[in-house]
Amino acid sequence: MPGINEILVIVVLAAVVIFGAKKIPELAKTFGKAKSEFEKGKIEGEKELNDFKNKEKKLD
């Protein structure tokens, strides 16, 4: 049964074969930006939900 190191090596090699060595840093940068935008959206959504809950409490 392969360990985590072997699986990581296989995944990295597959990524290099599929995308090419030059494309991987660009993909990593894109994924990083996407994660950042997701986190910003999550925080903004939580803030809006809290604002809505607070507004609802004031009406009661």
N, C-alpha and C positions, 0 to 999 in steps of 0.2 A: 504494500500500500504506500503510495507516494506521500511524502511529508509536505509541509507548507513551502519549504524552499524549492523543492522540485516543481511544485505547481506554479510558483512565481516565475521560475525560469521558463517554463513552458508558455505561460501567458505573455511574458516579455518577448520571447522569440516569435510567438504567433503575431503579436502586435507589430513587430519589426517587419515580418514577412508581409502582413496585410497592408500596413500603412506606409512602410518605408521609414528609414532612420531619420530622414529630414522632417517628416510630417509629425512625428511623435511629440516633439516639444510644442509645436503649434496646437496639437490636440490637447495637451496638458494645460496650456494657457487658456484655451477655450473652456475646458472643463472647470478650471479655477474661477474664471469669470462667471460662468453659469452658476456655480455653487454660491458665489458671493451675491449674485442677484437673487437667488432663491432665499438666502438668509435675510437679505434686506426685505424682500416681500413677506417673509414669514413674520419678521418683527413688526412690519407695518400692519399686517393683518391682525396680529395680536393686539396692537395698540388700538386699532379701530374697534375690535371686539370689546376691549376694556372700556373704551369711550362710550360705546353703545350700552354696555351694561350699567355704567355709571349714570348715563342719561336716563335709562329706564328706571333706575332706583330713585332718582330725583322726582320722576313723575308719580311714583307710588306714594 
